Every structure is written in structure tokens, then in C-alpha cells.
């Protein structure tokens, strides 16, 4: 049995069909923001509703809808869920071995001010991890670090999700931008240039916005010099690298320049007052001692070697996920390398042994976007060795020997981690399953076609909302670009808008949807111990997501009209 997607199944009317397609998304918003359901309950019920509407309204065969959900669930566990497990596990190893106390001291020795710690860890370090690995690793690791430093878990998770806005478009070695070239035929460098003329404005604003959310306007003004150093160093590097080097390196270079600039700047400048959260009063004396206000504590307790040892798990993590992200190495690890390098050939053989891609029953080559179109292949894609979570696990294995933890405690800690994240894994499996179902049914395309009907005057403003919707649904800027890239191009050409601007708008708008994506919410909650509190985090981020996507919409509208000279 085959299925030809129909984007106007409800009375042959696009708007009515879009209203039906919107129901699962609105339900998910209601379940988290108003009903305050636990994440896994909201995810499972949203998936069930999507399957029902796909079958009843969009005429998807029941077996096909269920198997598509299973395909998404598998992808939710591997690679996304695997990243969460490995990241939380590595963090717990540093805590159990006592090394995180030294990590906390080393950060506090740079600054004990919570505003500046957020810039260093959530913004700069998180952006580096986004550039190297993507998926859930940046939020999981940086949020866990902030919690270890003393941040409230909800603030840590929320701030890291918002900070992740700046680097997402160029994440995982530029994958979201590179992915646009295939379905659209527009060179990745051209799209990279255009994104590099949009996101730097957001990147210079995000550090200010983070501190403002944390501390309000008065306290933000106190650290404005540091905010400017952090944001300007990042955004300038992002512009230069995206326009002259391509999409692969903007995150890596921007985050490193920002980190170094901030660290050097804070050696010579300190805020007049130290900002801490209200719940930290009783903890303040301890923080002061560890931060270095008691000089004796600095000298006696931690040497440079001890600090390096404590940070080594995260240095290893950075090294392994960066290595795993290099395209040629990634292709070998997944068993798809076709080059001549002898070492990579050997890795390729091993990678093939750990790569499994069985066909999805009832779905593989059974779905057509229209009559006469090519069938869509569907596989359960399980690349065990190539997964970023495996890179993090390798760092955790090496960490076992560095910190001196026994194999028994290592295994016990791993078991504790699995137990802690079991509900987030269910959440992720269900929401990715939901994404696959509505994509297969054509529901997401129906919504996109409806936005595309807004016309020549309004579409440039709404163009980023397509990317926002795509990332909310799929949890990935790459997936959103593949999903809506060609639609953006065709719509732009039909209304006289530059297609490069439309493609960049899809990716730039998509970054603002990352913080409310159910996958991202589940990852963040798992990392900071807020399992079951997904609704709280969603309510924290939704208003910021909407505000930022509107800013991007206004920017794209201006670039399409009065600022068209900015288009390459």
C-alpha cells in the first residue's frame, strides 16, 4: 500500500487543513504551558493525537502512521537520547570523584559574578560545543556546569537554551547550512554569507539579553563592558568567518575568540558589585572563599595541575566530539567512507559493523509527495559508532582512569544516570515520533504552505516563522532546513524575494525555535535534574522564543526592502 500526500485533505481547503494540522502543536503548547503536564505524558499524548489526525483527517494508513512513529522514536533514542545519557554520565563522574569542586573553583577564580559566569559557560562554552557536536550536547553540558556552580536548575537550563540561539545555525561543523545546498541547489557559501549578515546582530544582543533576564536593567548596566566584549568579539568573528571561510567554522572560532577575550578582559576589569541569586545568601561565604576572596584558600588547595586534571573530562569531551564532527572521520565512523586513507579505511570497516539501517515496514518507498514523484526511502538509522554520544562515552571511559574512580563505581554511576533520564528518553522518543508522523502525513508542509500564502509584503516577515516551526517540530535546524528549504526558495522566487535571503531566514528563524523544541526541553531538564518539570521550563522559554523570532522577522523584512544591499 502506498500513500500520496494531500496537503488540502479537509474539504480541499488549505486553511481548514492547516487548522487541523495545527491541533497537535496547540495541544502540546496547552499540555505544557497551561495544563503543566509532565514532559513524557505531554509527549505521549501529543504523539497519539498526531497519529489519530494523520489517520482520520490526512488519510494516512494506520500501519504506516504507527511505523513512522516508531522510526522517529528510534531516532529520538539514537543519536539524541544517547547524547543525554553520555553527557549526564560524564558530569556525574566529575561530581562523584570530587573534581567538580575544583572546576567550580577555577571558574569562580575568573569571576564569582553569576552574570559573567553565564556569559562564559552558557554563551561562549555552549557555543563551542554547538559548533563541535550540536544536538543536545551543548545545553546538557553547559547547563550541568551552571548547576554545579550554584545556579538554580531552572535558570541554568533556561539560560543555556536561550544562549544556544546564537550558534545553532552553524552547529555541528556547519551541517544546517550545508544541508540546504542539496535540496535547493544554492551554494552553501552564499547562504552562509547571508546568515552571517543576520545572526551577528542577534549574537551581539544575546549576552545582554541573558544578563537582563537574570538580573534586570540596573544590574545589567553594571556589567555592560563585559557584555560588549563577549557579544562583539563573538559576532564580529561570526560575520568574518561565515562570509569569508564558509559555514563550517563560525561557531568554533567565534566561541573561542569570545572565551579568550572574556578571560583576558576579566583579568583587568571587575564589576563594582558581585551578583548572586537570592537563594544563595547562606552559600555566599563558601563561594567567596572558593572564589579567591580568601587568598590562602587559592594557594593551599588547587594547583594548575589539579585544575587541568579536573577540567580534563570536558577537554576530552571537546576533543572527541570535535573529532567525531570532522566530515571525513564521521563518514568513516558511520561506514560510508570512500577515500583512500588507510587508517580511515580501517575505521570504516569497524564503523560498518556498528551501523544498522533496516527498512521501516509499510513506510520505506511507500510515501510520495505527489503523483509521479520519487518515493521517499525510510530507514531506522542506527549509527552506533558515529553517534556523538559515543564520542562522549569514550571521554567518560578515559575519565575513569584520570579521576581514579573504580570500575564498580563507574558502572553504578552509569546505572544511576540511566535511571535519572528514563522519563526524558520517553519524552524525546515520543516527540520525535510526533515529528515524523506529521511530516509523513504532510501536516507540516500544509502549515508551511499556509504561511507561504501571506504574500509579497508579509512573507519576508513570516519566512523565519517557517524555520521556527520546523525546529520546534523536529528539534533540529538541519531538519527544518531540509524540510522547508525548497518551499522557501520556490515561494521567494514567486514573489520577487531573493531566495538566498529566504533560505537564510529559514535557518536564522529556526534558531529561535530551538529553545522551545520538546527535544531541547527534555534534554535540558534531564541535565539539571528537572525531570517532570518540563512545563516550567517551557513556560520560561516560550516568551523569549516568540520575541526573538519576531526580531528576526523584522530584520528579514527590512533586508528584503530597505536594506537589500546586505544580500550577497
C-alpha positions in Angstrom: 0.0 0.0 0.0 1.3 3.5 -0.9 0.4 6.9 0.3 0.3 10.1 -1.7 0.5 13.2 0.5 -2.5 15.5 0.2 -1.9 19.0 1.6 -5.5 20.0 1.5 -7.4 16.9 2.7 -10.1 18.8 4.7 -12.7 19.9 2.2 -9.9 20.6 -0.4 -9.3 23.8 1.6 -5.7 24.8 2.6 -6.7 26.9 5.6 -9.1 24.3 7.1 -6.4 21.6 6.5 -3.8 23.9 8.3 -6.2 24.4 11.2 -6.4 20.6 11.7 -2.6 20.2 11.2 -2.1 22.8 13.9 -4.1 20.9 16.5 -1.3 18.7 17.8 1.1 21.6 18.2 -1.5 23.7 20.0 -2.3 20.7 22.2 1.4 20.4 23.1 1.6 24.1 24.0 -1.6 23.7 26.1 -0.3 20.5 27.8 2.9 22.1 28.9 2.1 25.8 29.4 -1.4 25.6 30.8 -2.1 22.0 32.0 1.5 21.7 33.3 1.7 18.0 32.3 4.9 16.1 32.9 7.0 16.0 29.7 6.6 12.4 28.9 2.9 12.5 29.4 2.6 15.5 27.1 4.8 13.9 24.6 3.0 10.6 24.5 -0.5 12.1 24.3 0.7 14.6 21.6 2.0 11.6 19.6 -1.3 9.8 20.0 -3.3 12.8 18.8 -1.0 13.3 15.8 -1.4 9.7 14.8 -5.2 9.9 15.1 -5.4 13.1 13.0 -3.0 11.7 10.4 -5.2 8.6 10.0 -8.6 10.3 10.2 -8.0 13.7 8.5 -5.0 13.2 6.3 -5.9 9.6 5.3 -2.6 8.0 6.3 -2.9 4.2 6.5 -2.8 3.2 10.2 0.1 0.8 9.9 2.1 3.5 8.1 1.4 6.1 10.8 2.4 3.7 13.6 5.6 2.6 11.8 6.6 6.2 11.1 6.2 7.0 14.8 8.5 4.1 15.6 11.1 5.4 13.1 11.0 8.7 14.9 11.2 7.1 18.3 14.3 5.2 17.3 16.0 8.4 16.1 15.0 10.0 19.3 16.9 7.4 21.3 19.8 7.3 19.0 21.5 9.7 18.5 19.6 12.3 20.6 18.9 10.3 23.7 22.3 8.8 23.7 23.9 12.2 23.9 21.9 13.0 27.0 22.9 9.7 28.7 26.6 10.2 27.9 26.6 13.9 28.8 24.9 13.5 32.2 27.0 10.4 32.9 30.3 12.3 32.3 29.1 15.2 34.5 28.2 12.8 37.3 31.6 11.2 37.2 33.3 14.6 37.8 30.9 15.2 40.7 31.4 11.8 42.3 35.1 11.9 42.0 35.2 15.4 43.7 36.7 17.0 40.6 33.8 19.3 40.0 34.6 21.2 43.2 37.9 22.2 41.6 36.1 23.1 38.3 33.8 25.3 40.2 36.7 27.0 42.0 38.5 27.6 38.7 35.5 29.3 37.2 35.0 31.3 40.3 38.7 32.4 40.3 37.9 34.1 37.0 34.7 35.6 38.3 32.3 34.8 41.1 29.7 37.0 39.5 26.7 34.9 38.2 26.1 37.3 35.3 29.6 36.8 33.9 29.6 33.1 34.6 26.5 32.8 32.4 28.3 34.6 29.6 31.4 32.3 29.9 29.6 29.0 30.3 26.1 29.3 28.7 27.1 31.6 25.9 30.7 31.1 24.9 31.4 27.5 26.0 27.9 26.3 25.0 28.5 27.8 21.5 31.8 25.9 21.2 30.0 22.6 22.0 27.3 23.5 19.5 29.8 24.1 16.8 31.6 20.8 17.5 28.7 18.5 18.2 25.2 20.0 18.1 22.1 18.1 19.0 21.7 18.2 22.8 25.3 18.2 24.0 25.8 22.0 24.3 22.7 22.5 26.5 23.2 19.3 28.5 26.9 20.0 29.4 26.7 23.8 29.9 23.5 23.6 32.0 25.0 20.9 34.2 28.1 23.1 34.7 26.0 26.0 35.7 24.1 23.9 38.2 27.4 22.7 39.6 28.4 26.3 40.0 25.3 27.0 42.1 22.7 28.2 39.6 19.1 27.3 40.2 18.4 24.4 37.8 15.5 26.1 36.0 17.6 29.2 35.4 20.6 27.1 34.3 18.5 25.2 31.8 16.6 28.3 30.5 19.7 30.5 30.1 21.6 27.8 28.2 18.6 27.2 25.9 18.4 30.9 25.2 22.2 31.3 24.8 22.1 28.4 22.3 20.2 30.7 19.9 23.4 32.4 18.7 25.3 29.4 17.4 22.6 26.9 16.2 22.6 27.9 12.5 26.2 26.9 12.2 26.1 24.0 14.6 27.8 20.6 14.1 30.5 21.9 11.8 28.0 23.9 9.7 25.7 21.0 9.0 22.4 23.0 8.9 23.7 25.3 6.2 25.4 22.6 4.2 22.2 20.6 4.2 20.4 23.4 2.3 22.6 23.1 -0.8 21.3 19.6 -1.8 17.5 20.2 -2.0 17.8 23.8 -3.2 20.9 23.9 -5.4 22.0 27.2 -3.9 25.7 27.1 -2.8 26.1 26.7 0.9 28.7 29.6 1.0 26.0 32.0 -0.4 23.6 31.0 2.4 26.4 31.2 4.9 27.2 34.7 3.9 23.5 35.8 4.3 23.1 34.1 7.7 26.4 35.8 8.6 24.6 39.2 7.9 21.7 38.3 10.2 22.8 36.3 13.2 25.7 38.6 14.3 23.0 41.2 15.2 21.3 38.5 17.4 24.7 37.3 18.7 25.6 40.7 20.0 22.2 41.1 21.6 22.0 37.7 23.3 24.7 38.3 26.0 22.8 41.5 27.0 19.5 39.6 26.9 20.8 36.8 29.1 22.0 39.1 31.8 18.9 41.2 31.6 16.7 38.1 32.1 18.8 37.2 35.1 19.3 40.5 36.9 17.2 43.3 35.4 18.3 46.5 33.7 20.1 48.1 36.7 22.3 45.1 37.3 22.8 44.6 33.6 24.3 48.1 33.2 26.9 47.3 35.8 28.5 44.6 33.6 27.9 46.3 30.2 31.6 46.4 29.4 31.9 42.6 29.8 28.6 42.1 27.8 30.1 44.2 25.0 33.4 42.2 25.0 31.5 38.9 24.9 29.0 39.8 22.3 31.1 42.0 19.9 34.0 39.5 19.9 31.6 36.7 19.1 29.5 38.5 16.5 32.4 40.0 14.6 34.1 36.7 14.3 30.8 35.1 13.3 30.4 37.6 10.5 34.0 37.3 9.2 34.2 33.5 9.3 30.7 32.9 7.8 31.4 35.4 4.9 35.0 34.5 4.1 35.6 31.0 5.3 32.2 29.2 4.9 29.7 27.6 7.2 32.0 25.0 8.9 33.9 27.2 11.4 31.9 30.2 12.6 30.8 28.6 15.9 34.2 27.2 16.8 36.1 30.4 16.0 33.5 32.8 17.5 33.2 30.9 20.7 37.0 30.6 21.2 37.5 34.3 20.5 34.7 35.2 22.8 36.0 32.9 25.6 39.6 34.2 25.3 38.5 37.8 25.1 36.4 37.5 28.2 39.0 35.7 30.2 41.6 38.3 29.4 39.3 41.2 29.9 38.2 39.9 33.4 41.9 39.8 34.4 41.8 43.6 34.2 38.2 44.5 35.0 35.8 43.6 37.7 32.2 44.6 38.3 31.6 47.0 41.2 29.3 44.6 42.9 29.1 40.8 42.8 25.7 39.5 41.7 24.3 36.3 43.2 20.8 34.8 43.2 18.6 35.5 46.2 18.7 31.8 47.3 22.5 32.0 47.7 22.8 34.2 50.8 23.7 31.4 53.1 26.1 30.0 50.5 27.8 33.3 49.9 30.6 32.8 52.4 31.6 29.5 51.0 31.6 30.9 47.4 33.7 33.8 48.5 36.3 31.6 49.9 36.4 29.3 46.9 36.4 32.3 44.5 39.5 33.7 46.0 38.5 36.4 48.4 40.4 34.3 50.9 43.8 34.1 49.1 45.0 31.4 51.4 42.3 29.1 50.0 43.6 29.6 46.5 47.1 28.9 47.3 46.6 25.9 49.5 44.0 23.9 47.7 44.3 23.9 43.9 47.4 23.9 41.7 47.4 24.4 38.0 47.9 20.7 37.5 44.9 19.9 39.7 42.7 22.4 37.8 43.8 20.9 34.5 43.0 17.4 35.8 39.6 18.5 36.9 38.8 20.0 33.6 40.3 17.1 31.6 37.0 15.2 31.2 35.5 18.3 29.4 38.6 18.8 27.5 38.4 15.2 26.4 34.8 15.7 25.6 35.6 18.7 23.4 38.3 16.8 21.6 36.3 13.7 20.9 33.1 15.4 19.7 35.2 17.8 17.6 37.0 14.7 16.1 33.7 13.0 15.5 32.3 16.0 13.8 35.0 16.2 11.0 33.1 15.1 7.9 35.7 12.5 6.6 36.0 10.9 10.1 32.3 11.0 10.6 31.8 9.2 7.3 34.3 6.5 8.3 32.7 6.0 11.7 29.3 5.5 10.0 30.8 3.1 7.4 30.4 5.4 4.4 34.0 6.5 3.8 35.1 6.2 0.1 38.5 7.8 0.3 42.0 6.3 0.2 43.4 6.9 3.7 44.4 3.6 5.1 43.5 4.5 8.7 40.1 5.8 7.8 39.5 2.7 5.7 40.1 0.5 8.8 37.8 2.7 10.8 35.3 2.5 8.0 35.2 -1.3 8.4 34.6 -1.1 12.1 32.0 1.6 11.5 30.1 -0.7 9.1 29.9 -3.3 11.9 28.2 -0.8 14.2 25.9 0.7 11.6 22.4 -0.7 11.1 19.8 0.7 8.7 16.9 -1.7 8.4 13.9 -0.6 6.3 10.9 0.8 8.1 8.0 -1.6 7.4 5.0 -0.1 5.5 6.9 3.2 5.0 10.1 2.6 3.0 9.5 3.7 -0.6 5.7 3.9 0.1 5.3 7.6 0.5 5.0 10.1 -2.3 4.8 13.9 -2.1 2.6 13.9 -5.2 1.6 11.6 -8.0 4.6 10.8 -10.2 7.2 12.0 -7.6 10.0 9.7 -6.4 9.2 7.5 -3.4 10.7 8.5 -0.1 13.1 6.0 1.5 12.7 5.3 5.2 15.2 3.5 7.4 15.8 3.0 11.1 19.1 4.8 11.1 21.3 3.5 13.9 25.0 4.6 13.6 26.3 3.4 17.0 30.0 4.3 16.5 29.3 7.6 14.7 26.9 8.9 17.3 28.1 12.0 19.2 27.0 10.2 22.4 29.7 7.5 21.7 32.3 10.2 21.5 31.2 11.5 24.9 31.2 7.9 26.3 34.8 7.4 25.1 35.7 10.6 27.0 33.9 9.1 30.1 35.9 5.9 29.8 39.2 7.8 29.7 38.0 10.0 32.5 37.6 6.8 34.7 41.4 6.4 34.6 42.2 10.1 35.1 40.0 10.7 38.2 40.8 7.3 39.6 37.2 6.0 40.1 36.8 2.2 40.2 35.0 0.2 37.5 32.4 -0.7 40.1 31.5 2.9 40.9 31.8 3.8 37.2 29.2 1.2 36.3 27.0 2.1 39.3 27.1 5.8 38.2 26.1 4.8 34.7 23.2 2.8 36.0 22.1 5.8 38.1 22.3 8.0 35.0 20.0 5.7 33.0 17.5 5.7 35.9 17.6 9.5 36.1 17.0 10.1 32.4 14.5 7.3 31.7 11.5 9.7 31.5 13.3 12.3 29.3 14.2 9.5 27.0 10.5 8.6 26.7 9.7 12.3 26.1 12.2 12.6 23.3 11.2 9.3 21.7 7.6 10.4 21.6 8.1 13.9 20.4 10.5 12.9 17.6 7.9 10.2 16.7 5.3 13.0 16.6 7.6 15.0 14.2 8.0 12.0 11.9 4.2 11.4 11.8 3.2 14.9 10.9 6.0 15.1 8.3 4.9 11.8 6.7 1.2 12.9 6.7 2.1 16.2 5.1 0.8 18.2 8.0 3.9 20.3 8.5 4.0 21.0 4.7 0.3 22.1 4.9 1.3 24.6 7.7 4.2 25.8 5.7 2.1 26.3 2.5 -0.3 28.4 4.6 2.4 30.7 5.8 3.7 31.0 2.2 0.3 32.4 1.2 0.9 35.5 3.2 2.1 37.3 0.0 4.9 39.5 -1.2 4.5 42.1 1.5 4.2 39.9 4.5 6.0 36.7 3.6 9.5 38.1 4.2 8.4 38.8 7.8 6.8 35.3 8.2 9.6 33.5 6.4 11.6 33.0 9.6 8.5 31.6 11.3 8.7 28.6 8.9 12.2 27.8 10.3 10.9 28.4 13.8 8.0 26.0 13.2 10.4 23.4 11.6 12.8 23.5 14.5 10.0 23.3 17.1 8.6 20.2 15.4 11.9 18.4 14.5 14.3 19.8 17.2 16.9 20.4 14.5 17.8 23.4 12.4 19.2 20.9 9.9 16.0 19.0 9.6 14.0 22.3 9.4 16.2 23.5 6.5 15.8 20.2 4.7 12.0 20.2 5.4 11.2 23.7 4.3 14.3 24.9 2.3 12.9 24.2 -1.2 9.5 25.7 -0.2 11.2 28.9 0.9 13.1 29.1 -2.4 10.1 28.5 -4.6 7.9 30.9 -2.6 10.6 33.6 -2.6 11.1 33.3 -6.4 7.3 33.6 -7.0 7.0 36.9 -5.1 10.3 38.5 -6.2 12.2 37.9 -3.0 15.9 36.8 -3.2 15.9 33.0 -2.5 19.2 33.3 -0.6 17.5 35.7 1.8 14.6 33.3 2.3 16.9 30.3 2.9 18.9 32.3 5.4 15.7 33.4 7.1 14.6 29.8 7.5 17.8 28.9 9.3 18.0 32.1 11.3 14.4 31.9 12.3 14.9 28.2 13.2 17.5 29.0 15.9 14.8 30.8 17.9 12.6 27.7 17.9 15.3 25.5 19.4 14.7 26.7 23.0 11.0 25.5 22.9 11.5 22.3 20.9 10.2 19.4 23.0 13.5 17.6 22.4 15.6 20.5 23.7 13.3 21.0 26.7 13.7 17.3 27.6 17.5 17.4 27.2 17.8 20.4 29.4 15.5 19.1 32.1 17.4 15.8 32.2 20.8 17.5 32.5 19.8 19.7 35.5 17.6 17.2 37.4 14.2 18.8 36.5 12.6 15.6 35.2 8.9 16.1 35.3 9.2 19.9 35.3 9.3 20.3 31.6 6.2 22.5 31.7 8.1 25.0 34.0 11.0 25.3 31.6 8.7 25.6 28.5 6.8 28.5 30.2 10.2 30.1 30.9 11.4 29.9 27.3 8.3 30.4 25.2 8.0 34.2 25.6 11.7 34.6 24.7 11.4 32.4 21.7 8.4 34.4 20.3 10.2 37.7 21.0 13.4 36.7 19.2 11.6 35.2 16.1 9.7 38.4 15.7 13.0 40.3 15.8 14.4 38.0 13.1 11.2 38.5 11.1 11.5 42.3 11.2 15.2 42.0 10.3 14.4 39.8 7.2 11.6 42.2 6.2 13.9 45.1 6.3 16.7 43.3 4.4 14.1 42.4 1.7 13.0 46.1 1.4 15.1 49.0 2.6 18.3 47.0 3.5 18.6 44.9 0.3 22.3 45.9 -0.1 23.0 43.4 2.7 22.1 40.5 0.5 25.3 39.0 -1.1 
